[in-house]
Amino acid sequence: MVGVGGVVISNGRALLIRRGGPPLEGQWSIPGGMLEVGETILEGVRRELGEETGIEVRVGDLIEVFERINPDADGKTRYHFVVLDYLCEAVRGEARAGSDVTDVAWATPSELGKYSLTETATRVFLKAFEMARERENS
């Protein structure tokens, strides 16, 4: 399954969401979800960010592509996602929890640790902060 995500960085802070459903239910993460059939990757990023956070975004550069394979209790593959995460710029809207999200938060790089993010999400957020800094300096 193809997943898409978007890291929105504004005023030195990244937008995080707390997931309301599996996988990662109850955990803080990068906003995003499943690509729909017939939808382009960039359309999917914009739709997912709008649905989950209420923010309309301009999709920028690809941050990273990774796989997430989640087994069930018997060790069989329950989920196998190929996820494409993009750096995004907020165009309009106020961050709020929508669709399958229970909460939203803005965090600086030094605050990421208090959200118990997965290792992959932390890596993607830190890459996004670096990309945003490079974009501002160019």
C-alpha positions in Angstrom: 0.0 0.0 0.0 1.3 3.5 -0.8 1.2 6.1 1.9 1.9 9.8 1.7 2.8 12.3 4.4 3.6 15.9 4.7 5.9 17.7 7.2 4.7 21.3 7.6 7.3 23.6 9.1 6.2 27.1 10.2 8.1 29.5 12.4 10.7 26.9 13.3 8.2 24.3 14.4 6.8 21.2 12.8 3.2 20.0 12.8 2.6 16.7 14.5 -0.6 14.6 14.8 -1.7 12.0 17.3 -3.2 9.0 15.4 -6.7 7.9 16.2 -6.6 4.6 14.5 -4.2 1.8 13.5 -1.4 1.6 12.7 0.3 3.7 15.3 -3.0 4.4 17.1 -2.5 6.8 20.0 1.0 7.7 18.8 2.4 11.0 17.6 3.4 11.0 13.9 3.7 12.8 10.6 0.4 13.8 9.1 -0.6 11.6 6.2 -2.3 8.5 5.0 -3.2 6.2 2.1 -3.0 7.3 -1.5 -6.4 6.7 -3.2 -6.7 5.0 -6.6 -6.4 7.5 -9.5 -5.0 10.2 -7.2 -1.5 11.6 -7.8 1.0 11.5 -5.0 0.9 15.3 -4.6 -2.9 15.4 -4.6 -2.8 12.7 -1.9 -0.4 14.7 0.3 -2.6 17.8 0.0 -5.8 15.9 0.7 -4.4 14.0 3.7 -3.0 17.2 5.3 -6.3 18.9 4.8 -8.4 16.0 6.2 -6.1 15.4 9.2 -5.0 18.9 10.1 -7.3 21.4 8.4 -4.3 23.1 6.7 -4.1 23.6 3.0 -0.5 23.0 1.9 1.8 23.6 -1.0 3.8 20.4 -1.5 7.5 20.8 -1.8 10.5 18.5 -2.1 10.5 14.8 -1.2 12.1 14.2 2.2 12.3 10.4 2.2 10.8 7.1 1.0 10.6 4.3 3.5 8.8 1.0 4.2 6.8 0.2 7.3 5.9 -3.5 7.7 3.7 -4.3 10.7 3.1 -8.0 11.7 0.0 -9.2 13.5 0.2 -11.2 16.8 1.0 -14.4 14.8 3.8 -12.8 12.9 2.0 -12.5 9.6 2.2 -9.2 7.8 -0.8 -7.1 8.7 0.4 -3.8 7.0 3.1 -3.2 4.4 3.3 0.5 3.5 5.7 2.3 1.2 5.6 5.9 2.4 6.6 9.0 0.6 7.0 12.0 2.9 7.2 15.6 1.5 8.2 18.9 2.9 5.1 21.2 2.9 4.4 24.8 3.3 1.1 25.9 5.0 -0.9 28.1 2.6 -4.0 28.7 4.8 -6.0 27.2 7.7 -5.5 26.6 11.4 -4.1 23.3 12.7 -6.9 21.2 14.2 -7.5 17.5 14.7 -9.6 16.1 11.9 -10.6 12.7 10.4 -8.6 10.0 12.2 -6.5 12.4 14.3 -7.1 13.0 18.0 -4.7 15.9 18.6 -2.2 18.2 16.9 0.9 19.9 18.2 3.7 22.2 16.9 7.2 21.2 18.0 10.7 22.6 17.5 13.5 20.1 16.9 14.5 20.0 20.5 10.9 19.3 21.6 10.4 16.2 19.3 11.7 13.8 22.0 8.7 14.5 24.3 6.3 13.1 21.7 7.7 9.5 21.7 7.9 9.4 17.9 9.1 6.4 16.0 12.8 6.4 15.0 11.7 6.8 11.4 9.4 9.8 12.1 12.1 11.5 14.2 14.6 11.1 11.3 12.1 12.4 8.8 11.2 15.5 10.9 14.9 16.3 11.5 15.6 16.0 7.7 12.6 18.3 7.1 14.0 20.9 9.5 17.4 20.8 7.7 15.7 21.1 4.3 13.6 24.1 5.5 16.8 25.8 6.9 18.6 25.2 3.5 15.6 26.6 1.6 15.6 29.7 3.8 19.3 30.3 3.3 19.2 29.9 -0.5 
